[in-house]
């Protein structure tokens, strides 16, 4: 893939020896990068016999670290530390005549309409990242069943105001790929998150809510749910 400065970059290789693959590519190409490389792989690279000779720099990519939470905490929002999250959730549940729906193929058109409305309000056409995200969302919705995703939709007075979808990552962890809501419906984000986990992933031990992309408001929101672990990722490049 090529970034905004036309630098060729790769994501983490898949296979039995990803560190060897990265070393080989750095041996054959000077101006390349590797993005979103997980912590364990960077540690393996540091111990590789050719690592120092290739002048590889490891830059911690904080904006792309994944937030991981205890599933039970997100479902129950217990104690004083989740007081604000509960307050917003209850505000939505008490103030709106809402309908919670499991996302199926029959609801995809409504979900796309909500996503379009969300993007118009946030002027996605002026933000390359949001434009790319919107395209990825439409691709996912067009292949929702084939991807084996689970999702949910909340509507108020026949207007859809929030949606989300995710999938099972492994035996004890699920990942939430997307979560969108109209901000004018106070507590909609808290409601779609809580109701979805309780309905579709009620036994998930851990929840990965992905990264904040360096967006201040998104970072505050993700931190407010008290992550128990951050999946650290780095960018690799050769020093010149």
SVG drawing of the C-alpha trace seen along z (x, -y; Angstrom):
<svg xmlns="http://www.w3.org/2000/svg" viewBox="-42 -19 67 40">
<polyline fill="none" stroke="black" stroke-width="0.4" points="0.0,0.0 1.0,-3.6 0.6,-6.4 -0.2,-10.0 3.5,-10.7 3.6,-7.8 5.8,-5.7 5.3,-2.0 4.1,-0.4 3.0,3.1 1.0,4.4 2.2,7.2 3.0,10.4 1.0,13.5 2.8,16.8 5.2,18.8 8.2,16.4 6.9,12.8 10.1,11.3 12.1,13.0 9.7,11.6 10.2,8.1 14.0,8.4 14.0,9.7 11.9,6.9 14.1,4.3 17.1,6.0 15.6,5.6 13.9,2.2 15.2,-1.0 12.1,-3.3 9.5,-1.1 7.6,-1.1 5.6,1.4 2.6,0.1 0.6,1.4 3.2,4.0 2.2,5.6 4.5,5.5 5.5,9.2 6.7,8.9 8.8,5.8 10.4,7.6 11.2,10.6 12.7,8.1 14.9,6.5 16.4,9.9 17.0,10.7 20.7,11.0 20.3,8.5 18.2,5.9 21.0,3.5 22.8,3.8 19.7,2.7 19.3,-0.5 15.6,0.3 13.8,-2.3 10.8,-1.4 8.3,-4.2 5.5,-3.7 2.2,-4.4 0.1,-5.4 -2.9,-6.5 -3.3,-3.0 -3.1,-1.1 -6.1,1.0 -8.2,0.6 -9.1,3.9 -11.7,4.1 -13.2,6.7 -16.5,7.7 -18.3,7.9 -17.4,4.3 -18.7,3.0 -22.0,4.9 -22.6,4.0 -20.8,0.6 -20.2,1.3 -19.3,-1.0 -18.3,-4.6 -15.7,-4.4 -18.4,-3.9 -20.8,-6.4 -20.6,-8.8 -21.1,-6.0 -24.1,-4.8 -25.5,-8.3 -25.4,-8.7 -26.8,-5.3 -29.7,-5.8 -30.4,-9.2 -31.0,-7.6 -33.0,-4.7 -35.3,-7.0 -35.7,-9.8 -36.3,-8.2 -38.9,-5.8 -36.4,-3.6 -36.3,-0.3 -33.2,2.0 -32.7,4.3 -30.2,6.9 -28.6,6.0 -29.6,8.3 -29.5,8.1 -33.0,6.5 -31.6,3.6 -28.5,2.9 -30.2,0.2 -31.3,-1.7 -27.7,-1.4 -26.2,-2.8 -28.7,-5.7 -27.6,-6.4 -24.0,-6.2 -24.6,-8.7 -26.4,-11.1 -23.5,-10.8 -21.0,-11.6 -22.9,-14.6 -23.0,-16.1 -19.3,-15.6 -18.3,-16.6 -16.5,-13.4 -15.7,-14.6 -13.2,-17.0 -11.5,-14.3 -9.6,-11.5 -9.6,-9.3 -13.4,-9.5 -13.9,-9.0 -11.8,-5.8 -13.7,-4.6 -17.0,-5.2 -16.0,-3.1 -14.8,-0.3 -18.1,-0.4 -20.2,-0.1 -18.0,2.8 -18.5,4.5 -22.3,3.9 -22.5,5.2 -20.8,8.4 -22.3,8.6 -23.4,12.2 -20.4,13.5 -18.1,11.9 -20.1,13.4 -20.4,10.1 -22.9,9.3 -24.4,5.9 -27.2,3.8 -29.3,0.8 -31.2,-1.7 -34.1,-3.7 -36.1,-6.4 -39.6,-7.3 -38.7,-5.3 -35.5,-7.3 -32.3,-5.2 -29.9,-7.0 -27.1,-4.5 -25.5,-1.3 -22.5,0.9 -21.0,4.2 -18.2,6.5 -17.1,10.1 -15.5,12.8 -11.8,12.5 -10.9,15.7 -12.3,17.9 -12.5,15.2 -12.3,11.9 -14.6,10.0 -13.7,6.9 -16.0,3.9 -15.2,2.6 -17.6,-0.3 -19.9,-2.3 -21.7,-5.4 -24.5,-7.5 -26.2,-10.9 -24.8,-13.1 -28.1,-15.0 -29.6,-11.8 -27.8,-12.1 -26.5,-8.7 -26.9,-7.0 -23.3,-5.9 -23.5,-4.4 -26.8,-2.7 -25.7,-1.0 -22.5,0.2 -24.2,1.6 -27.3,3.1 -25.2,4.8 -22.8,6.4 -25.6,7.6 -27.6,9.1 -24.9,10.5 -21.8,11.0 -23.1,11.6 -20.4,14.1 -17.4,12.4 -14.5,12.2 -12.7,9.4 -13.7,6.6 -11.3,5.0 -12.7,1.6 -9.8,0.9 -7.9,-2.4 -8.7,-6.1 -6.7,-7.3 -5.4,-10.3 -8.9,-11.9 -9.1,-13.7 -12.8,-13.1 -12.5,-9.5 -9.6,-9.0 -11.4,-10.5 -14.4,-8.2 -12.4,-5.1 -10.4,-5.9 -13.6,-6.6 -14.5,-2.8 -11.2,-2.0 -9.2,0.4 -7.3,3.1 -4.8,3.5 -3.5,1.7 -2.5,3.6 0.6,1.6 1.6,1.2 4.5,-0.4 5.7,-1.8 9.0,-0.4 11.3,-2.2 15.0,-2.4 17.0,-5.3 18.8,-7.3"/>
</svg>
